[in-house]
Structures are given as C-alpha cells and as structure tokens.
Amino acid sequence: MRQPEHLAAIDLGSNSFHMVVARQAQGEVRILESLSEKVQLGVGLGPDNRLDEDAQNRALDCLSRFAQRIKGIPRGNVRVVGTNTLRMARNAGQFIARAEHALGHDIEVVAGREEARLIYLGVAHSLADDAGTRLVVDIGGGSTELIIGERFESTETESLHMGCVSYRQRFFAEGKITEAAFKKAVTAARQEVLSIETNYRRLGWAQAVGASGTIKAIAQVCEENGWSNEGISLEGLDKARRKALKAGSADALSLKGLRDDRKAIFASGLAILLGIFEQMGLAHMQVSSGALREGLLYDLLGRFAHEDVRERSVQALMNRHHVERAQAERVWETARGLYRQAAGDWDLEDEEAQATLRWAALLHEVGLAVSHSQFHKHGAYLVSNSDLPGFSRQAQQAVAVLVRGHRRKLPLSTLAECPEDEQARLLRLCLLLRLACRMHHARNGAPVPPLTLNAGERALELVFPAGWLAEHPLTLADLEQEQEFFQAAGYQLTVTDAT
C-alpha cells in the first residue's frame, strides 16, 4: 500500500480552474493551498462546439502557473479532470495534448454523473456529519449536478445541461438583466429539473446542500445583506433577484458581498438556483466548503488504500450482465502472468496499464449478454456507454478498446482514434489479452502450462513446455491463426516448444 504525503487535484471547469494541494496523514487530507482562476473556458466554445484559440491560451497560461506549484509531486499523486466544456468540445483532444504538456500531468475528462459522484464525495467529507440523506446541488459554468446520498455514498446522480456561463450567453447577453429574460431563465431551469423531480422527491432528503463558486457567491450576498442566516433561503433568493433586476445590468450590480469577477454570471447562477428551489420545493440550503476538487483528493486517496471505486464498477457490470466469473478470472490470471513478463520490455510497467488489462480481462465476455454473434463488439459498446463510477472517459474507452480487440480482427481503425501517445500501449495490452483468451478457449478450467514470454520491439515469442503443443493441437491451431492477426498489426508472434 502506497501512502503518498502530498496530493493535488485540479478541476478544469467551464468558468474557473481550481487547484488544491494537500498533505495526507493517517488517512486524513489537510489542504495546504487552494488556487482559483477565472479562465471562462466555456465562453470560448463556439457554435461549432470548438474551443477558440483565445480560450485555449487563457487555459494554458493558467495551467503553466499551476504547474509551478505542483512541481515535484509524482504523477500518480495528481488528478486533473475536465468537465462540461471538455465533454462538449470537438477539439478537446488537441487542447488536452497541449494542456498536458503545459501541466506535466495527465488530464481526464469525466462524464456528468462521474462529476456528480466526485462532487458529493467532496461535500460529504467537508460536512462529515450524520444528518441523514442529503440533496447536493452544484452549479457549474456549463452543467449543474444534483445528487442524493447519505454519509459518504451517493445513491442518485444527475448532471443537467445548464450552467451559469451557458445561461449568461443564452439569457443575459451583453450583460443586460431584464425581468422577461430572468423569468425565461428560471423557467428553463425548472424544465431541466422537471425530468428528475419525481424520482428525487420519492427518494427524499433531510437537508439540502450547495457547493462550488456560484452557490457560495449567492450565499455570501444573502448573508452579508441580512437576507439569510447560515446559507441560502428562498426569501433571500427573491430579494437578490429584485436587486439584480433593479440594477438592470451586470456592470451596474452593486451588492454587498459580491466580488467584481462574479458580477457577469451572478444573474444566470441566481436564476438557475431559484429555478431549482421552486421546482424541488426547497426553503433553505446550507453551503459546503468542499466540492469536486476535494472529492478528487479523497477518491485518489481511496485508490492508494485499495478502495478503488472503479473495481466496484467493473464487478457491478459483471453482475448486471451475468458474466461467467470463473472464466473471466482464469483469463485475467493468465493475462497477468504474460503482462509481468512483457511489461518491462514493452514499457507497460505502471499501475494504470495493469489495471486496464485486468478490467478488460474481467469484462471481455460482457457482450454475450446481448448476443454470441460479434459479442466482442457488443461488449465494447456496453463498456463504452455504461455509467461506470470512478472511470474517466479516456480510461473507460481504453477498456472498451481491449474488449473490442480480444478476438477476431484487431480494431486498428478504433485504435487510431485513441490519443496518439496511447495507441502503442493499448495495442500491446490487447495482444496480451488475446493470447490469454486463446489459452482458455476450451473453457474447461484446465490449468495453463508454465509459459515463457519474450518480448521484442514488435515481436513476441511464446515458449511452451516440451511436448505440450503436440498434445494440444487445437490450441496450436488457435495460436497459428493468431499469428496472422498479429502480422496484420505489424507484430510477429512466434510459438515454440522448450528444448
């Protein structure tokens, strides 16, 4: 078990970029430093869903400054996630490559529900109470997350397509705040919430909690003006609404507790929160100091302590689709043995590579729940499109690629769509998984003989005990067919007996 001393988490939000640097001791996270910059990445998302150069440059400048602070923290101790804007941007891959170079760390893009899970984790740890079931709301620049959970576990997660940056552009263009526009924004927010209202009300909650910058800013205005005590009330929101309408524009807003850098998105965030209050029947909301970045820290700490939520997600997917567990475990054991012999020569000696191979081995037959015909393709679809808590989009896609490529023709065109610096690694992991699957083609539980695997730059030599291949002609035939698939991918597979 690794116990890192210093950790860092960076949230690449649609409005702001946030970073926290922390020290862990005895399983607790102590924040050492917190930085935030208004990058407004979402503003740079054009009608064609491409990030413009100005927004990218603002982001890269910010990340260069963040990089100075986390210099020296090992790569595995830093998590960087992109949210709604990077989920939407068609050129996200190009930007991420530049951003990773500036920051010196990998960047994950998380799905909306995964973002929601992490937000809840951060909120739960910051509150650390036993107040029962809670509703957590987080209004971001491009999306709004609503979560129901108890203690440290979320039970319902949703990410809605509304945020303070997108609503500002949609309803409060050029900074104007009119009564008609405000009503439209509140109505639009209520329409978004309507789709989840019945289910959430059925589950119920004992307290409502708000998180992140927009809700914190509204709470500060309400409290400093005496409109709410310890959080946000519906009455306080209405008073803030009337003040915003009286001002008539973002520039003219003058409210005690409202920072200048929050004026542009105050009305849009206020309209969204008012819509949520009205639609969900809320009267009061307390505010949490923790959110996504704190959730990232605790999720990262859990991985070090072998409490990786991704493992639970894989096991749940296996259960849901009735994967034959004994066969999956047999394939994984053989794949792990092959991996250990090839990892050094093939530059695969890292925990993420081994974890990706493990999850693909366990899930390689998940597509049988759909059909035996082309089940590797069905499996890849299920892995790609299922909600898998703990996984980034890139990590989920990596597992899907291996599942897709464990049999029949290697999916070279699919691999070509992966990030360029990951293609060779994924192909090599795929080749190892294919060999493991071939060794268990009979599905009879017979032990695999001791195998020696020698890896070259673009070659594998698989050595069997003397006489074993002669006694197992069907396995030899499988491996001879595999040689053709390897060759199509530019690799040579040699199968021999030990002498």
N, C-alpha and C positions, 0 to 999 in steps of 0.2 A: 504494500500500500504506500503510494507516494503521498506525502503531506507537504505541499508547497507552502512557502512562507508568504510570498507576495502573489496577488492575483490582480487582474484588471478586466474590466468589462466596458465595451464601447457600444453605444446604441446609435445607429445611423438613421435617425428619424427623418420624417418628411419636413419638419420645421427646424428642429435643433439636433445637433450631435452632442451626445453626453458621454462622459467617461468617468469611471470611478476606479481608483486604485485602492486596494485593500490588503490587509495582512490577516492571515488566519492563524488562530491559536486555539487549541483544544476544541476544534470543530466550530468555533465562532468566527464571524467575519467582522473585522474592525476597519471602517473606512478611514483611509489616510488622506485622501484627496479626492475632490469632486470638481470636474470641469464641464462647462457647457458653452456652446457657441450656436448662435442663430445662423445656420447655414441656409435654411429655406431651400432644401434640395427639391421639394415638391413644386416650387414656383418655376423651376426650370424644365418641368415636364410639359412638352408641347402637345398640340392636338394629335400628333402622330405617335404619342407616347414614347418620345425620345428625349433624353436629357440633353439640354443645350450646353454649350461649352462654358458659358459663364457659371452655371450652377456646378458643373464638374470642377471648375477651377476653385470656386469657393470651398467646395468639399475637400479637395486635395490640399489646399492651404491649411485648412483646419486639421486634417489628419497628419500633416507634417509636424504641426505643433504638438499634437497628441503623441506622436512617435517619440519626441524628445523625452517626454515624461515616463514612458514605459520602456525606454531603452534598458536592456539588461534583464527584463523579465522574460523567462523562457517562453517559447512559442506556445507550448501546451497550457500555459497558465493564463493566457489571454483569450477572451472570446469577443468577437466583433460580429454584430448582426445588423443586417439591413432589413427594413420593414416595408411599408406600403409602396413607397415610391420605387424602390428597387424591385419589388414584386411586379410592378406595372411596366417599368421602363424596358423598351425593346432592346436598347443598347446597354443594358445593365452589365452584361458580361464584359464589355470593353471597358466600362468605367471601373468595375471591380478589379480588373487586372491592374489598372493604373493606381487605384486606391491601395491595393495590397502592396504594391511596390513602394508607395509613399509611407505606408504604415509599418511594413515589415512583418505583418501578421495576416493570416487567412481571414477572409470575410465570408460569413454565412448569410444567406437570405432565408428568413424563416416565414412560414405560412402564417396566415392571420390567426388561426386557432393556436398555433405554437407560440406566437407572440402573446396571446391572451394567457396561456398557461404560465409563461415566464413572468408576466406582469403579476399574476395572482401570487406566485411564489415569492416575489419581492415584497408585495404588500403584506402577505401573511407573516413573513419573518420580521418585518418592521413593526407590525402590531403585536405579534407574539402574545395573543390573548386567547381566551376560551369563550368568546362572546357568542358562539354558535355559528349558524350559517350566515354568510355574508354575501352581498352583491357588490362586486367591484366594477367600477367604471373608469376607463382611461381614454381620454380624448386626445388623439394624436393629430399630426398635421394632415394625414391622408386617410386614416381609419380610426374607428372607435371600437374599443374592446369592452364587452360586458361578460363578466364571469360570475358564476355562483360556486362557492366552495365552503369548506369547513376546515378550520385549522390550516394545515399546510397542503391540503389536497383540493384541487379544483374538480368539480363534478360536471360543470357545463361551461363551455367556452364558445364565444361567438365574436367575430370580427366584422363590423359593419362598414359599408363604403361611405363614410362621412368623416370629415376631419376639418380642423379649424383653417387650414390653408386652402383646401379644395372648396370649402363653403365660402370663404372670403372671396375667392375668384368667381364663384357662381352667383352669390347673392349681394356681395358688398364691393363690387368692382369700383376701382378708383377711390376707395375709402369712404364712400357715401353710406350713411346709415339711415334708412327710411323705414317708416312703420310698415309699409307694404312689403318691402324686402325682408324685414325681420320676421313678419308673420309667415312668409313663404319658407324661410329657413327653418323656423320652428316646426312648421307642418311637414317639411321634407324629413326632418329628424324624426318626428313621430312616425312617419310612414316607414322609415328604416327599422325602427324599434318594433313596429307592429308585428313583423314576421316572427319575432321571438317572444313577444309579450306573454302569450297564453302559457307556453311551456315554462317560462321563468316564474310567472306568478304561481303556477301549480307547484313548482319546487319550493318557492318561498324563501325568505331571508329574514334574519333578525336585525341586521344592520346594513346600511349602505355606506360604501367607502369609495372615495375618489382618489385618483392617483395622477401623477405627472404634471407638467408645467401649466397647461391650460386650466385645469381644475384648481391647482394651487394658487394661480393668479386670481381666479374668481373668488376663492376663499379669502385671500388676503384683502381684496377690495371690500368684500362683505363684512369682514371682521373689523377692519380699520375704520369703516364708516358707521359701525354700530348696527349693521343690518342683520347680522347673525352672530351667534355665540358659538365658538368652537366648531367651526365648519361652515356649511352652507345650508341655508333654509330656503324654502320655496318663496317666502316673503322677501328674503334678501335678493334672490334672483330677479324678482319682479321690480324691485327698486333699482337694481343695476340696469335692467332693461330700460326703465324710464329715463334714467340719467344718460344712457347711450343714445336714445332717440332724441333727447333734448339737445345733445351735442351736435348731432346731425352728420358727423364725420369722424373718422379715426383720428385725424390731426387735432380736432377740437376737443377730444376726450380729455377731461381733467378730473380724475378720480383719486382720492387718497388711497395709496397702496398700489396703484397701477404704474408699473415701470413703462418708460417710453418705448422700449423694444417689444412690449406686449400690446401696444395700442392697435396695431394693424390687424391683429387677429382676435381682439377681445370680443367684438360683437359676434363674430361667427362662432367662437367657442361658447359664448354665453347662450346663443340660440340653440346650439346642439344640446347643451346641458339642460336648458329649460324644456326642450322637447322630450328629453329622457325623463325628467322629473314628472312632467304632465302625463306621459304615456304609461309610465310604470307606477304612478301614484305615490311618488316619494314626497316626504315632507322635510326630511333633513338628511344630510350626508356629511360624515366626517372625512377628514383628509389624511392620507398616508404619506409618510416621507419616502417610502420605498416604492419602486416600480420595476420596469423592465431590466434596467442595468443591475439592480440588486438581485433580481431573480436570476440573472445570468450568473452572478457570482455564486449563489447557493447551488444552482444547477451544476456548475463546474465543480464545486467542492464535493457534490454528491458523486460525480464520476470518479474522483480520486479515492473516494471511500467505497467504491464498488457498489454504489446505489444508482447506477445509470438508468434513467427512465427509458432510454432507448431499448434496453434489454427487455423491459416490461412490455413495450410497444410491440416488439417482434414476437414475444411469447403470446400476446393477446391476438395478434394477426394469425398466428399458427392455430390457436384455439378456435378462432372465428371460422376459419376455412378448413378445419379438420385435417391439418397436415399430419401425415404419419410420422410421429415424433421419433420413433426408433430409427427409421431410415434417414431422417434429417440429421440426427445426431451421429449416425455412422459416417455419413458423407462429411460432416464437419470434422470428425476426428481424423479422417484420412487427409482432408484438405489442410488441417493444421500441421500434420506431420510433413506434408510436402512443402508447406509455407516455410516452416522452420529451416528446411534445407536450402531453399532458394532465396530467402529474404535478403541475406547479405549480398549475394552476387547480383540480385535484381533491384537493389535499393528500395526494399519494401519494409525495412526494419523500423516501423513506427506503429503505435497502438491503433491509429485510425485505419491503417491498411489491414491489420489483422482483424479488427472489429468488423470492417466492411465484408471481408471474406467470411467471417463467422455468420453474420446475419444473412448473407446471400445463400450460404450453405443450408441454413435452417429453413429458409423460405423458398428454396429453388423449386419445390413442387407445389407451391401455394395455388398455382393456376389450375391444378387438377380439380379444384372446386368448381371451375367453370366448364372445362371440357378436357378430355385427354388429348384431343387433336390440338396441336400448336399450344400445349399448355405452358411452354416457356414464355410465349408472347402474352398469354393471359396473365401469367404470374407477374411479368414486368409491369403490365397495366395496373394490376392490383397494388403492387408496391408503390408505383409512381403516384397513384391517385387516392390512396387511403390516408386518413388522418393518423400520423404516427408521431405522437408526442415525443419531444426530445430531438427529433431529426430536423436538420436544415434541409432546404430544397436540394442543395448540392449532394448532401450525404444520402438522402432518400433516392435521388436519381442514380447515384453510384451503385447502390444495392440493386436497383432495378436493372441496370445495365448488365450486372453479373448474372442476375436471374434470367434475363433475356438471352444471354450468351452461353448458358451452361450446356446447351445441346444444339444439334443441327449446325447450320452455318453461323459463323461468328458475325455478330452485328456490327460490321466495320463502319457502316454509314451512321449508326447510332453513336458509336464511339467517337466518330469525327465531330459530332455535335457537342461533345463534352469539352470543358476547358482544355486548352492545348497542353498545359503542363500536367494534366491528369490522365491523358489518353494512354500513354505507355504503361503507367501503373495499373490502370483499370484493365487493360488488355492482359497484362501478366497475371493479375489476380484471377481473371476469367479463365485463363489457360490452366491454372492450378485447380480451379473448381471443376473444370471439365474432366480432368484426369481423375479427381476424386469421385465424380459421379460415374465415370466408366468403371471404376473398380467395384462399384456397388450396383452394377446393372442388374444382377441376379436377384437383389432384394431379399436374400435368404439369410442374412446375418452371418454368413461365413467370414471368419477373420481374414483380413488382408495380410499378405505376407510382408515381411520386412522389406521396405523399398528404399533404394538409394537414388536420390535425385541430384544430378549435377547440372547446374545452370550456367549457360554461357550468355553472351550478349543477346543473341537472338536464337538460342537453342536450348533444348532440354534433353538430357539423357536419363532415361528411366531404367534402372537396373533391378531385375528380379532375382530371387534365389535360383540357383541352378536347377533346371528341370521343371520349374513351376509353370512356365508358359506352355510347355508341351502338354502338361496335364490340364491346362485350361485354354483350349483353343478358341472358345468364344470370346474370352477376354482379349486374347491376342488379336482376333479379328476386329474387335471394337477399337483397340489401340491403333491398328493399321489404318482403319478408317479415320481415326483422329489425326493421324499424320497428314492426311490430305487437308483437313481443316486448318491445321497449324500452318501448313505451307501456304495456304491462301492468305493467311495473316502475316506472312513474312517470317515465320519461325520454323525451325526444324525440330522434329521430335524423333528421337532415336530410342528404340526399345530393345533391350538386350538381356541376356542371362548372365549371371555372375559366373566367372570361370574359376 
